[in-house]
Amino acid sequence: MEKFTLNAEKKFKYVTYGLAISPLIFIITLITFYIHANVILGYTNISGINPDNLFLYYAYQTIIIVSFILSFFGFFIWLIVNMIWFLKYKPTWNLKLAIFTFSCYLAGSLLVFSKVMEFALD
């Protein structure tokens, strides 16, 4: 029976993809909360409403906070993993994968400074 082993390049690839999941969960959950609140309240501009009054706030709150913390610390781990991968396996470093995962972190960072996050933190 053949033993399943991964080479180092595949391990770095899987770790990088795994680290890209946390900002995607943060983005999807935050936008879903905003849209869900918008549908319930029937407003197009809900920046003046306190989200604590909504029943769905507490359902989304934990997921948003945990995924934000994971993506914040995950970015630094992602940076270290990509630097090691680049320095150790320079010819096989996957630039497309690095750009994709960085764009996930960038989108999450931009969302933190938007009105959607301001509404969620109200």
N, C-alpha and C positions, 0 to 999 in steps of 0.2 A: 504494500500500500504506500502510495506516494504522500509525503508530508507536504502540507501547504505552508509555504514560506513566502514572505514578501521581501523584495529587495529594498534597499534604503530609499531609492527614488520613489517607489510606490508608497512607502510609509510617509514620506514628506508630502506627497500628493494628497493622501487621505487625511492627514492632519490639517493641511491647508483648507481642504474642502470642509472638514469638520468645524474649523474655526470660522468659516464664512456663514455657518448656519445661525449663529447667535445674533448677528445684526439683522439677518433676514427675518427672524422671529420677532425681533423688536420692531422693525419697520411694519411688518404685516399686522401685528397686534395693535400697534398705535393707530395706524390708518383705519383698521377695522373698527376700533373703538370710536374714532372720530365720525366715521360714516354711520355707524349704528346709533350714536347719540344724535346725529343730524336727522336720521330717519324718524327716530322717536319724537324729537322735539319739533320737527317740521320746519326748522330754520335753515337758511343758507349761510347765515353768519351767526354762529353760536358762541362767539367769544365773550359775551356778557353773561352767560349762564354758568352757574356753579355746578360742576360735574358730580360733586358729592351728593347732590340730591337725586341723582339717577341710580336706579337699582343695579344697573349693569356696570357701574363704576368699580365696585368692589370685585366683580368677576374679572375685569381686565387689569386692575391695578397691580396685582401680584405678578402676573405674567410680564407686564410692561417693565416693572422695576427689576425683576430678576434678569430678564433678557438684556436690559440696559447695562446692568452691572457685569454680566457675562461678556457682553460685547466690548465694554470698556477695557476690562482686563484681557480679553481675548485678542484685542488689537496689539497689545504689547507682546503677547506670546506669538502672534502671527508674524510680527516684525522680527523677532528673534529667530523663529523657524525659517523664515525666508532668507534672512542674512546667512544663516548656517548653510542652508541649501545652496545659496548662490556662491558662497565661498568654497564649499566643499565639492559641489557638483556643478561647477559653472557651465560646462557644455550642455548639460541636460536640464538646466534650470528652465522652467516653463513660464515664459513671460505672460502668455495669455491667462494662465491660471492666477498669477500674481496680480494682474490688472483686474481680473474679475473679482477676486476676493477683496482687493483694495477698494474697488468701486462699491462693494457692499458696505464696507466700513465708512466710506465717504458719504454714501446716501444716508446711513444712520446718523452720522455726525451732523449733516445738514438738516435732518429732520429734528434733531434736538433743539436747534435754534429757530424752529418755525413756530407758527401759531398753533399748529396741532399739538405740539408738546406743551405749549403755554396753556392751552385749554385743558389738557390732561392733568397738569400740575396745579391747576386753579384750586 
